[in-house]
Amino acid sequence: MPQVTPLEASAPWVEVTSTPEDWAAADPALLADMLGQMHLIRAFEELVLQLAREGLVHGPAHSSIGQEGGAVGSVLALGPSDGVNGTHRGHHQFLAKVIAYVSPRLDLEKLVSEDLHVALRRTLAEILGLADGFGKGRGGSMHLQWMEAGALGTNAIVGGGVPLAAGNAWAQKHAGTQDVTVTYFGDGATNIGSVLESMNLTAAWDLPLCFFIENNLYAVSTHVAEVTGEPRLSGRGPGFGIASWRVDGMDPLAVYLAMQQATEHMRAGKGPTVVEAEVYRYFHQNGPFPGSAFGYRSKDEEAAWRERDPIDRVEREMIARGLLDADGAAAVRKQAVDAMAEIAALMVEDDPDGKPGTRRIKPDLWPDPAFVDVGVRGDASELEGLRTEEEATFSGELVETRFIDAVAGVMRRRMETDESVVVLGEDVHRLAGGTNGATKGLKDAFPDRVLGTPISENAFAGLGGGMALDGRFKPVVEFMYPDFLWVAADQIFNQVAKARHMFGGESKVPFVLRSKVATGTGYGSQHSMDPAGIYATSAGLRIVAPATPFDYVGLMNTALRLDDPVVVLEHVDLYTSTGLAPAEDLDYFIELGKAAVRRSGEDLTILTYLSMVQHSLEAVEQTGVDAEVVDLRWLDRASIDWDTIGESVRKTNNVLIVEQGTLGTSYGGWLADEIQRRFFDWLDQPVQRVHGGEASPSISKVLERAAHARTEEVVEGIGRVVEGFGG
């Protein structure tokens, strides 16, 4: 028989229960804050449900009624500079943080100060989609953010905000603060990959992040016991080496005591924590009806949980200690309800065109429709006054340089001159500069700012996004291969790219994503894509594609100076190529939205980028056609150089778009469409295109070559254009 030795987790997992002695010893001011906050949140949520019932809330109304104890008990253990974020059911967490920030101590006899009245009004305005909201009406119920108060933003993607919170926690730790971050999510999110990836990453790096699980037992209508073998969800923590607490969320004091222990652990530098609060939402996933109305919960179950109401619990304890009487408790409730009625009256009015008794939003409170696209990206004013250069006019010394050395060289220079730049990704700290040498020498020079990550793109991409939103650091995230963007698609497209616009157009997101195109390297279907066409579908991303060492330096400098997320595309074929670059000067910029004409011509405009610039030049020489080759450099819709493109098209009257990638993810598809819309009158024939095949590249050397474009395919494309000359 083998010897069997029981194993224990390295991290503690405990349950915290309040005692009568705890209630007797609790600070009366703390209990008053608990009661006041919960009454305000409850009355606010009741108002939201009433407005939803009247059809005045456009979109969902995810009520938190019944769950106030978890949010209030946890937030009262935090300080004003601690951060919180949450998911779609986040009104109570947001309000708890806002109330604690605006009114650190509540007066139960005068519950709502003028400043708090303003904050509550702006919160409701946001939920109703009005211009006075914190996000100017863009975020609504599910995207509430007030950075000043430490409310980092709630999130409609289940678990989607967790990696962002990890980034905020990284920034807090490495800025030398004692601050912590709390990320709130429900039982359903504990099965989401980004949550589990973030648990592992924060544990590996000892980040001060609390994973606060509001276990309300139901993910919409599915009971937690149906979808997990361990319904005590705090059990996730010890598996990652994370200290974990379980607590009755209907007991706000117990939550507070557990959270005190958790924050003490994090502030001591011991890493992340998990706190699971078992709570209960009195209503359905969305709207003003109980879950029993939909058949997945019984009325008896709902009644049993209501008997444990967190507000009633605090009132009973305060009355038992002589801190409050029944009339005083009723007065607190009345103040909260009256305050919400006053706030609602500022926003709704009788509908003169509706049935008697119906109301409408006051028309003058809506945002101006012209605001719809404002703030998708910044205005790039941060680039004003910078020294821009081009290789052809550069007055300094130029030397023959390997492309990959320019990549590593400019990153070293920026990290020397800007302590906020942080590089992270898989293996960036090993192998003498990552898998291709792009981070050569950086780990030795900047050990605390070159972070080798786990293989978890969703987590570390989101962590970079959280760093960027925090504002104290500029992350440069590397995806080893661009195909991995699909693994991290939520963080790149739903979170990072949308953050500025979604939260009102003012949030800076200085985030750089580097990724190489590896077509032709034999790595097959899942490592070989050109992602330009995919990234171009997201309005919030800027995209640069350097084709020379000189351009890489200037374009990377510009990308790092921008307050928008920028994708920097590279190509493995270019890494070993050489070209001119400055011998010493690595501090210049290349103008935002400026293409480069690599060859002037009269008969044909070739628009291309990355390694296909050189292939296009080779094809032009082989065919003898007098073609103008334009290196686009900036590929996103907002930054593309229409002036240079238009000047060339009006001269040549023929266009060939050249790219290497497959047809399905093609960048050239939208570009051809837009050119034909803008320059139809100057075109002698439809825009022609060169691209790869329909299928992703295969491992077979022969099939791989057949799947992507190089010089030969450009020669064929030029031939097609020549056939249409004068057409």
N, C-alpha and C positions, 0 to 999 in steps of 0.2 A: 504493500500500500504506500502511495506517495505521502510525504509529509505535507499537510495543509496548514498554512499560517494565515490567520485572519489579518486583513489589511484595514487601516483606517485612513481616512482622508487627512491631508496635511492641514486643512483649514477647518475651523470650528463651524458647527451648524447648530444653532440654538433657537429655542422658542422663548419669547418674552411675554410675560403676563403681568399686568399691573395688580397690585395688592391694595387693600384698604389703607395700609400705611403709606403707600405711594400717593394716593389721593389726599390723604391728610397732610402730607408734607409738600404737596405741590404749591408753587407760588401762586397766590390768588390772581396776580396780574396775568400769569400764563393761562390760567383757566378762563379768565375774562377774554383774553385774546382768542382762545379756542372757540368759546361760545359765540363771540361776536363775528369771527370770520365765518364760522359754519352757517350762522343765520344769514349773513350777507350772501354767501354763495348759494344757499338753498333758495332764498327769495329771488336771486338773480336767475337761477335755473328755472324756477317756476314761471318767471316772466318770459323767458325764452320759449318755454313750451307753450305758454298761452299765445305768444305771437306766432309760433309755428302752427298752432291750431287754427289761427286766423289766416294762415297763408302768407304771413309777412316775413317769414324766414325763407329765403331762397336757398334751397339745398338742404342738407341734413341738419338735424338738431340732436346731437348725441348728448343726452342728459347725463349728468353725474349725480343726480339726486340719490342719496343713500351712501355715496362713496366719499362724502366730505371729510370723514374722520381721517382717512389715509393721507389725503393731500394736506390738510391743515396740521395734523400731528407731525408730519415730516417737515414741512416748510418752517414751522416754528423752531425747529432745531438748526436752521440755517442762518447765515448772515446775509447782509444785503449784496455782497460781492460774490456770493456763491451763485452758481448757475443752475437752471432747470430747463429741461425740455420734455415734451410728451407727444402723445399720439392724438388720434382724431377725437377721443373723449378727453379733452384737456381743459375745459373751462375752469374746473375747480382748482386744478394745479396752477394754472395761469393766474387766476384771481387770488389764490392764497399767497403767491409770490408778490403780486402787485400790491395787495393790501398790506402785507408785512413791510414792503418797501415804503409805501406812502404813509402808512400809519403804524409805526413799529409797536405802539401801545394803543389799544383801543379803549375808548371811554364808553362804557355801556350805557351811560346816560345821554351821551351825544355821539352816537355811533358813527355817523358819516360826516367827516370834515369836508371842507370845500375841495381840497386836493383829492380826496378819495372819491368824492362825487364826480369830479372830472375823469378820473381813471375808470370808474365804473361806466360812465357815459361813453367813453371812447371804446371800451370793450364791447358794449352792446352795439355801438355804431359799426364796429368791425364785423360782428356776427351778422348784422343786417346788411352789410355790404355798402356802407355809407362813407362819404369822403372824410369824415372826422375820425374814422377808425384808426387804430394803430398802424395798420397796413394800407390806409386810405381806401378800405373796402375791398381790397384785392384778396385778402386771405380768408375772410369769412370765419365761420365757426371753427374750421379745422386748422387754420394757420395763424395762430395768435403769437405775436412777438412784440416784446418791449425790452430791448437790450439794456437800457438804462437800469431797469429793475432786476436784471439777471434772468429774465424770461427769454430764453434763447430761441423759442419758436416751437409751436406744436406742429404735428405732421400727419398728413392723411394716409401715408403709406405705413402699414402695420410694421413696426420695428424699424422704420426707415430713419428715424431720428437718432437711433442709438449710436451708430458710428460717428455722427456729428458731435454728439455729447462726449464721446471718447476724445475727439480732437480738442474740444474745449477743455477737458480735463488735462490733456497733455500740455496745452498752453498755460494753464494755471500752474502746473507743477514746474515747468521749465521757465516760467517768468519769476519763479522764486516766491510765490505766494503760498499761503496756507488754505486757499480756497478749494472748494470741492464742487463737483457737478452731480446732479441727480437727473437720471433719465427715467421717466415714467412710462410704463407700458402695461398692457393687460396680459391675461393668461394666454390668449391666442398668440401673442408675439414671442412667447418663450420657445416656440417651435420654428421661429424664423431664423434662417441662416445668418443674417447680419447681426442678430442679437448674440448668438452663440460665438460667432467669429470675434465679436467685440469683447465678449467675456474673456476669451483666450488672450487676445492682444493686450487688453488692459492689465490682466494678471501678469503677463510676461514682462510688462514695462512698469508695474507698480503705479498705475495711474489712479488718481483720487476720483473715481467714478462710482456712484451708487446706482446699481440696477434695481429700481424700485418697481416691484411687480404688484400691480393692483389685480389680485386674483378675485374677479367677481363671478367666477365659476362658469361663465358662458361666453364663448366666442360667437357672437350673434345668438344662435340658438343651440349650438353644440356644447354639451357639457364637457368640462375639462377631463372628467374620468373616461370619456369616450376616446380621447385622442392622445393620451399619455399614460404610460405605465406607472408614473410617480406623480400623483396629483398635488403633492406638496412641492410646489414649483421652486421653492428656495433650494431644493435639493440639487438644482442645476449648478449652484455655486461651488460646493466643495469639489465637484469633478474637475473644475478649472483651478483649484487652489484658492478659491475666493471665500473669505469669511462671510457667513450668511446668517440672517435672522428671519424668523417667522413670527408673525404677530397678528392678533385680532384687530383688523382695521376698523371695526365698529367701536373700538375703544381708543379714542384719540390720545389719551395719556400713554397708553401702552405703545402706540406708534411713536410718540415723542421720545419715550425712554429708549426704545430700540434704535431710533434714529440718532439719538445722542451718542450711543455706543458706536454706531456705524461711522458717524462723522469724526469721532475721536480716533478711531482706527485709521481713517483716511488722512486726517490732518497730521497724524504721526508718521506718515510716509509708508504705511504698511500695505498700500495698494487698494484695489477696488473692493466693494462690498455688494452683497445682495440683500435686499429687504423685501420680504413677501408679506403683504397685508391682505388678509382675506376680507373682502368687502362685498357689497351687493348693490347692484343698480336696481332701483325700484321700477324703472320703466324699460321698455324694449330697447334694443340696439339704437333705434332712431325714432324720435317722435313721442307723443304724449300718451301712449297706451302701455299698460303693463305687459310683461312677457306672457302672462297667462292668457291674454287675449289672442295670442298666436299659438297657443297649445303646447309650448315646450316647457312651461313651468306651471306648477299648481298654485292656486290661490292660497292654500295652506302654507306652502313654502314661502311665498311672498309675505304673508302675514307674520310668520315666525321671524323673518329677518327684520321686518318693520318694528317688531317689539324690541329689537336691539338697536334702535336708532341712535347714532352717535350724538346728535344734539340732545336728545332726551337724557342720555347717559351723563353728559356734562352738567346739564341743568340739575339733575337729581343730586349729583355730588356737591355742586355749589350750594344748593339749598340745604343739604345735610350739614354743611360746614357753616351755615349762616352767612354765606357770601352773597346770597340772592334769595328772594322769595318768589312765590308764584306770580305775583303781579309784576315784579321786576323782570322775570323771564318773559312774560307776555309782552312787556314794554320793549324789550330788545327785539323780539320778533316783529312787533308793529313798526318799529323804526326801520328795520330792514325792508319790510314790505312797502312802507310808505316811500322810502328812498327810491325803490325800483319803479314805483308808479310815477314819481316825479321825473325820473329819467326817461321812462317810456313816453311821457307826455311831451317831452322835448322832440321826439322823433316821429310820433304817429299822430294822426288826426282823423276826425270823421271823414269818411269818403263821400264827397258830394255827389258822386256818380253811382254809388253803390246802393245796396239795400239799407234800410234803416238799421243802425247799430253796427254797421261794418266800418272798418278803419283802413287807412292806407298810410304808407310812409310819406312824410312831408316831401313834396317834389324837390324842393331846393336843397335837400340834404344828399341827393345822389351825386356820385362823382361825375365830372364832365366826361362824356363819351370820348372826347379827344385824348383823354388820359390813358386809353386802352393799352397802348404800346410804349408809353413813357417808362423808362427805367428797365427795359429789357436788358440793357447794358449801360455802362457809364458813358459819360461824354468825352472821355479820354483827356480831360483837362490836366490830368496828372502828368501828361507827356509834354506840356507846354514848356518851351524854353530849352529843351534837351538838344544836345549836339547830334545831329543826324549825319550819316556818311553813306557814300556809295563807293564800291571798289574802284570804279573808273576815275573818280575824282579825289580819292583819298591821298592826302599829302604825306602821310607817314611812311615808314619803311614796311614793305610787304615781303614776306618770305613764303616759300613753298611749304605747305602745312598739311598734314593728314587731317581729314575731316574729323575723325574721332578725337584727335588731340585738341581741335578747336572746341569740341563739345565739353571735354573735361576742363580745358583751360578757362573758358568763360565761366563755368560753374565755380571753379576755384576762386577766380577773381571776384565774383559776386559774393561768395561766402566770406571772403576776406574783408570786403568793404561794407557788407550788410549782415549784421548778426541775426537778423530775423529770418534769413533764408535757411530752410530745412529741406534736406533731401531724404526721401523714403521710398522703399520698394523692395522687392525680393532680390536678395544677393547684392544689393548696391554697396554693401560694406565689405564684401569678400571678393575673391578672385581677381585681386589687383585692379579693381575698378568695375565690378559687375561683369556680366556675361560678355560685354563688348568693349569694356574699357572706358565707358562714358563717365564713370565716377572715379577715375584713376587718381589716387593720392588723397582723396577727400576725407576718407575715414580717419586717416592718421592725422590730418591737419585739423579736422573739426569733429572729434569723436562723439560729441553730444548732439550734433546736428546732422549726422548721416545715420539713418535708422534702417537697419535690415529688418524687414517685416516677415510675419508668417505668410504662408501661401493663402491669402484671404483678401482678394482684391476688394470685395464689398466693404470689408472692415477698414482697410487702410486707405482706400480712396475716400470713404466717408470721414475718416479721421482727419485726412488732409483738408476736407471741406470744413470740418469743425474748426480746425486751426485758422483757416482763412477767414471764416465768419467772426472768430474771436478778435482778429485784427492785429495781434501782437507778433504773428509769424507769417512767413510766406512759404507755403509748402510747394516743393517740386516733387510730384508723385510720378514714379516710373511704372508703367505697365510693360513687363518684359516682352510681351507680344500684344499687338492691338486687338486680336480676337478676344482677349480677356476682358475687353470692355463689356461683353455680354454678361459676364459674371458680376460686374459692378455696375450694370446699367442703371439700377435704381439710384445709386449714389451720384453717378455722373449726370444723368439726364433729369431725374425727378428732383434731386436735391441741389447739387452744386449749380447746375445750369439755370435752374428756376428761382434760386433763392432771392436774388436781388429783386426781380420783378414781383414775385409772389408776396414778399413782405413790404411792398409799397414803393420799390424802386430806389431805395437809398442804401441798402446793405452792400458794402464793398465785399468782393469775393476774390482776393488776390491769390489765385490758385493756378498752378501750372501743371499740366499733365504731359509727360513725355512718353512717346511710344514709337517703336520702330516698325517699319514695314519689312517683312522678311520673305517676300515673294522671291522664289527662285533658290531658296536655301535647302530645299528638301524636307521641310518640316510639315508639309501636308496641309490638309483642309482646315485645321483648327489653329494654325499658327501663321498663316500667310496672307491675311486679308489687307487690303488698303482701306482704312476706315474713314477716309475723308468724306465720302458720301453720307455715311451714317452721322458723323459729328455735325455735318452741315445742316441736318434737319433740326438741330436744337438752336433756337435763336440766341440763347444766352451765352453760347460758347464762341470765342474767337479761335481761329485756326491758322497756324503758320506752318509753312513747309519749306525749310531752307534747302537749297540745292548746292551751295558752295560753302567752304569754311568761313569766308568773310561774312557772308550773309547769316550764317548760324550765329556768330557772335552778336551781330547787331540785332537780329530778330529775337534771340533769347533775352538780351538786355531789355528790349521793348516789352516782351512778354512778362518779365519779372517786374517791370515798373507799372504795368497796367493794374487797375483795381478790378478787372474782370477775369473770369476763368479763361485760360488760354490753353489750347491743345497744341503742342509742338510735335509735329510729325517728322520722323527721321526715316532713312532707308538704309538697310544693311549694305547695299551696293555702294553707298556713298562713304561709309565708315572708313574703308581702306583707300579711298580715292584721295588725291591731293589737289590742292589749289592754293591760291594766294590768300594770305591772312596777315594781319598786323604782327610785326615781330614783338611788340610790347604793348601797344595800345588796345586794351580790351574793354574800353569804357564808352564806346560810341553806340548809337542807336540807329536802327533803320526805321524809317518813317512808317507809321501805322497806315495800312491800306495802300501801299505803294508797290506796284509790280515792277519787274525789271525786263527791259527788252534786251534779250541776249543776241539777237541778230535782226537787223533791219531788212525789210523786204517790201516788194510792191504787189506781189501776186496772191499771196495767201497768208492768213494769220493763223499761227499755231499757238494754242493756249495749253499750257502744261505746267507740271510741278514735279518736285523731287527728282528722282533718278531719270525720269522721262524727259527732262530738259536736255540732258546730254544725248539720249537716244534720238530725240527730235533733231538736234543739231547734226548728228551723224546722218540721219535720213535725208535731211535737206542737202547735205554735201553729195550724197550718193545720187540723188535724183536731179540735181541741178536746178530745181525750181527756186525762184526768188521769193522765199518765204520769210516772213517776220516771225521770230520765235519769242513768245512772251512767257516769261517765268512768273506765274501768278503770285507766288510767295504767300499772300494772304488769301485764304480760301472761303472764309465764312461770308455770308450774304452781306453783313453790315460793313465788312472791311475790304471786300474785293475792289480792285481798282478799275471802276467802270470808265474813268477818263482815258486811261491808257488803252483799254480794250476798245472803246468806242473810236478813238483816233485811228487805231490800226484797222478796224473793220471798215471804217469809211474810206480808208485808203485802198485796201486790198479787195474788198467785196466778197471774200471767201473765208470761211472759218473751218478749222479742223481742231477739235478738242482731243488731246492725247492724255490718256491715263493708263496705268498698268493693271488695275484691279478688275474684278469680275463685273459682269453686266448688272447683276442684281443689286449690288451695293454701290453702283456707279456714282461718282461725283459729277460726271459730265452730263448726266440726264437733265438735272435741274438747270445746269449752266447753259446747255443748248437751248432749252425752252426760254430762259430769260433773255438770251442774246437775240433770239428770233422775235421776242416781244419788243425789245428795245431798239433793234437795228434792222428790222424787216426791210425797210425801204432801201437799205444799202447792200443787201445780200443778193448775189447773183444766183445762188443755189441754197438749198437747205444746209444747215450746219451739219458737217460730217464729224464722225467720232471714231477714235481708236480706243479699244478697251480689251480686257481679257474675255475669256469665254463665259458661258453661263454657269458652269460648275466651279466650285472652289478647287484650287490646285491640288493635285494628287501627289503621292510620294514618288511614284515612277518618274524618273528623270524625263522621259519622253512625254508623258502625259502632263507633267508639271509645266514643261516648256510650252506645250500646246494651249495651256490654260491662261497664260498671261502675255502681255504685250511687251515687246522690246523694239529694237531698231527696225527689224524686218516688217513688223506690223505697221510701223509708222510709214515706211516706204510704200506699203500697199495703200494706206490711207491717203497719202499724198496723191497717189495714182488715181484714186476715186475722185478726189477734188479736181485734178487736172482734166479728167473726162467731162466734168461739169462746167469748166471755164466758159463764161459767156452765156450760160444757160439761163 
